[in-house]
């Protein structure tokens, strides 16, 4: 998910997104503080294997601590036990850390580049 607005508008943006996507709240287990959000959107498609677009945000104080890798990795592990699905995600090219998160949990960088400022990743499960 790409957040196009200013941070003061994020609550309204999340409310609008929740109409079409599953929004998951992520928090630190040890102290119960909000850490980030994960978004799952089933892409309308006629293919036999459902496609789900993955997006996530983490608060800045959580950057570099492994939370994104842990959360996305847990999602992938859980989805490996279910029916076949294809996960995809887009990452701003300026966000190399997010690209590394996806690669660490098994996503592959895709060749298609519809925009000059985003890279796309995919992962077929199970």
Number of C-alpha atoms within 10 A of each C-alpha: 16 10 11 9 9 8 9 8 11 13 10 10 15 15 12 11 15 15 9 13 19 14 18 13 12 19 16 12 9 6 7 9 10 14 19 19 18 20 20 20 19 16 15 9 9 8 7 8 13 15 21 20 18 20 18 20 18 16 10 9 8 15 14 11 9 10 18 24 19 13 18 19 17 13 13 19 14 11 16 14 10 10 10 14 18 17 21 23 22 22 19 15 14 11 11 11 15 20 21 13 19 23 16 13 17 15 20 16 17 14 9 9 11 9 9 8 11 14 21 20 21 21 21 16 16 14
